[in-house]
Structure formats: structure tokens, C-alpha cells
Amino acid sequence: MPSSLSRRALLRAGVAMPVLAGCQAFLPRSAGTLPRSDVRVDAPFAMPAIAVPDFSGAPRFDIATYGAAHDDQAATGSALARAIAAAHAAGGGVVVVPAGTWPTGPIHLKSHVALHVEDGATLLFSPDPRDYLPAVSTSWEGLECMNYSPLVYAYDCENVAITGRGTLRARLDVWKQWYARPQAHMDALVALYNMACRDGVPVERRDMTAGQANLRPHFIQFNRCRHVLVEDIHIVDSPFWVLHPYLCRDVVIRRVDIAAHGHNNDGVDPEMSRNVLIDQCTFDQGDDAVSVKSGRDRDAWRLDAPSRNIVMRRCRIKNGHQLMAIGSELSGGVENVFVDDCHVDHADSPAPGTINNLLYVKTNERRGGFVRNIHMTNVSATRIKGGVLAVETDVLYQWKTLVPTLERRLTPIEGLFVAGVRVEDAGFVCLVKGEAELPVRDVRLRDVAVRTVRGTPVVTEHVQGFDNRADVRA
């Protein structure tokens, strides 16, 4: 097993030593000096370069060397943890999962570590909720809490990555039973809401793992991380949201293929995060392909971290609810979102469905926050249930009757720009329902063509500055 400490000690003493077996030549470095590369993105707003870690020269730590076994979850989980610790201690490294199926429990990443799942390799995650204890600091639909660990979790890390052409697969034996949301689950949601939004209970005391709360964990959550890269990986099934950058900065998600058809199986949910690129991904979802969020109510007002500078481009959506959703958890604010060169069709999805809307902004009287400067260009779709653009300001789902409005804050929405969209068949073109007290402002549709519209093409309520030049060809 590699020993990074002894290696560093020998080098400090001026003693030459051979490269360790299984590692590339790599000079040790202090924490925080892993090289990074800039990803530059064109957008209709000032988009900073996104700095992501470069692991091309980093040593490799094969989990088989650390005792992983194809038929032993405990051994594989322990091997992953030891390899991650060794890569972190070395100042940077790549934890390699070789070909084969490897059963495991949760994986907790550390700074300056890449998890690399090779082509032909599958990490198969335990379906037993007890394996995801003790509870970790995470969130549930915009409310912070202590809950079951995400299947892959990184907290307060920098320079972290998940790469490779292999597969991450969640076993749903128990999680799919929790999709049903029995009464005990609904009661737990009320308790969490009251702790967060009424009583001000500290996050570390909001334990949601007791009893039958059944708050399913995220598949992958980067929580309060900087310089994050996810590329080439294939993700199958998920207990909850699939890929969740939460309070993160500088995130690139590219060439990722997600197939998850369960309840709340959004593809990517950037939340209270900034400088995010989602590029060349394929989404086959049970919920939204991408949903930009920024927290719920008082938790988000406390954190005060808008989601900003989010670009989604060159993606294919096979199935899901929306191509791009914004909200409804948006209390921290959302600005500077750009969707470009994306295509919707579900020709070869194993669970064919129909996208509701291409761009959907949703909020309610409790959220506050803001939505501004949202752009969608060069998007095509076959058949969609809803429309090209939808804005609704009274979306509360089950929360409408679960809890009362504790504090009323409307959401200012302004600057929605849609151009270069082609749709074969849609329920409508544009639906915008603002509030009489706070109309939606500055909505523009250009070069939008819908061949067949099944309902009323355009419906607007409480909108100021609506400029529609869509072409409907009945």
C-alpha cells in the first residue's frame, strides 16, 4: 500500500526513490496546490472563467490495492475510504475503480481527490438506509438538516472530481418504497419546516433520520465545495435528486449520462451555487433535467447566497418534467442563467414520457428571492405537454395545506429572453402568470416557431413589457 508520508519524508531528505507501483510520476505538493485549468464559456452576461482541478499528473490509488472485493461491500467501502485518505494525504490523487462490479456504502470525498470509475466498472450502492448513518449536514428541498449521507458526498472540499466512463448505480430496494411519502414522512416535513422557518432550530439539531421520516438522500452532493469536476460518468437510478452542487463555486459537469426515473429524480440541481457549466450531458429523468434553486424561505434568507452564472449547453433530454426549471426553492435569488443548443426528444428512452415545459419559472408567496436575466436560445423539441416558456407564481404543491404562510414575500421576476426555438407540437407557446402586486417584467420571445399548438398559444396575467414574436403554424 502506498505511504505518502514516508515518500515525502524521503524527498525532504534528498533521497531519490522510484515511482510507486500503480502511480504516475508526481511531485508531492502541499494541500491546495493541485493545478487547475480554466473553462471559458460564452454567455449573454459576464461569465467568469470556471477553474476546475487538473488531475492529469496526479498519482493513482487503485482500490483493489487497498483490499476492495467484488463480493464484499464492507471491504470495498473500507478500501475506498483508505484510498481517498491516501490521495488526500499525498496532496492530490486519483482513486481508481477498475473494471468489475464493486458493492459499497457511502463514499465521502476529500479535497484534492478524484474518484475515477473506469470503463467497465460499476459502483453499486447499498439500498440499506442504515449504511448511510451517521447523519451528515445536508438539505432537503431547500431546508438544511442532518440526514442520511448522500451516496457520494463532499463537504467543504476544494479540487474534487468524479470522472471515468464507468457507472454509478443506486439499488432502490428500500428507496423506492420511500417514494410513496406516507403520513409519517409528511409529518416529518412539517417538523423540519417548523424547525427551519418558525423556530430557528440550529441545523445540527434538525435530525431527520429518526422514526419514519424517510427523507431520501441525494445520489451525489457537493456541499460548500470549490472547483468541482464531474465528467464522462454514467449514473443509473437515484433515491432523490441525482447531482446536487449546494453552496458551491466553480463547477463543471460535462458528458454525464443520467438515467433515473424515480420520484424527485432531477438530473442536476445547482443550488445557491455560482459559476456552473452543464455541458454535453444526456438526461433521462423522472423529474426536471436541470433545476436551478437557491434555498427555501428563512434558511435561504439566512444563507444569502444567490445562484448566479449557470450555463447549460449542448445537452439532450430524453425524458423528464422540464428542460430547465428555476425554483420553486429560490429564496436566495437566481440570476444569469443561459440555456443554449439543447434538444428534447424521447425516441429511445426506456421510460418514454413528455417534457412539460422547456423553460419553467415557479415560485410562490413564501419564497421572496428574485429571478432575473434568464436566457434560452437554439433549443429544439419534438412533442411537449406544456410550452416553450411558463411562469407561475403560486406553485406550492403539497406545502399549500401542510403548513401556513409564516411570512409573505413575493418574488420579483424580470428579464426572460427566449430566441431560436423550434417545437413540433406543444400545449401552448407561452404562459406567464404574475402577481397583481408585483407583475413579471420584461419578457421577450424572438424567432420561436411551434408547428402545432393544442391549446391557447399565449396566456399572460400581470406582465409588464411583454414582447412576443413567436410563430405558430397550425
PEBEL-V211593 format. One line per field, one symbol per residue. phi: phi as a letter, one per 40 degrees, with the letter a starting at -180 (. if undefined). psi: psi as a letter, one per 30 degrees, with the letter a starting at -180 (. if undefined). burial: I if it has 16 or more other C-alpha atoms within 10 Angstrom, else O. A space follows every 10 residues. Layout:
phi: ???
psi: ???
burial: ???
This chain:
phi: .cbccccccc cccgccaccc dgbcdaccac dgbdcbbcbb bcacacbccb cbcbccbccb bccccchcbc bbcccccccc cccccccccc giabcbbcdh bbcaccbbcb dgbbcbbcdg bbcbcdccdc cbbccbcaab fgbcacadcd cbbbbfbbfb abbhccbbbc cbdcdcccdc fcdccccccc ccdcccbbbg cddcbccbbc gbcfcccccb bbbgbbgbbb agcbbbgaca dcbbcbfbbg bbbafcbbba bccgcdcbbc bfbbgbbbbf bbbbbcaccb bcbagbfccc cccfbccagb bbafbbbcai cbcbbbhccb ccgbagbbba fbbbabcbcc bcabccbcbb bbaacccgga bagbbbbfbb acbbccbcbb bbbbbbfccd bcbcccacbc bcbagbbbag bbbcaacaca bbbcbdcacc bgbbbbfbbb cbbcbccbbb bfbbgbbbbc bbbc
psi: kkjfeeeeee eefgkkllkk kgklkjklll kfgklllkjk kklgljjlkj jlkjgfgllk jkfefggkkf gjeeeeeeee eeeeeeeeff gkljjkjlkl kjklakkjll khkkjjjlkf kkjjkkgjff fglllljblj hfkklklkkl ekkkkhllil lkllgakkkk kgeeefefff ileeeeeeee eeeeeefefh kkefgijgfl bhehjkllek kjjhlkikkj kflkkklkeb kejjjjhlki kkjkhkjkjj gakgildkik khllikkjkh lkkilfakek jklhlkbeee eeehikkkik kklhlkjela elejkjafjg ffkklikkkk hlkjkhegkf ikakkdlekj kkaaffebal kkikkklhkl lckkebaekk kkghjfbffe felljekjjl jkkkijkklh kkkeklelek jjjakefilk kikkkkhjkj ekkfakekkk kikkhjjjhl jkj.
burial: OIOIOOIIOO OOOOOOOOOI OOIOOIOIOO OOOIIOOOOO OOIOOOIIOI IIIIIOIIII IIIIOIIIIO OOIOIIIIII IIIIIIIIII IIIIIIIIOO IIIIIIIIII IIIIIIIIIO IIIIIIIOIO OIOOIIIIII OIIIIIIIII IIIIIOIIII IIIIIIIIII IIOOIIOIIO OOOOIIOIIO IIIOIIIOOO OOIOOIIIIO OIIIIIIIII IIIIIIIIII IIIIIIIIII IIIIIIIIII IIIIIIIIII IIIIIIIIII IIIIIIIIII IIIIIIIIII IIIIIIIIII IOOIIIIIII IIIIIIIIII IIIIIIIIII IIIIIIIIII IIIIIIOOOO IOIIIIIIII IIIIIIIIII IIIIIIIIII IIIIIIIIII IIIIIIOOOO OOOOOOOOOI IIIIIIIIII IIIOIIIIII IIIIIOOOII IIIIIIIIII OIIOOOIOOO OOIOOOOIOI IOOO
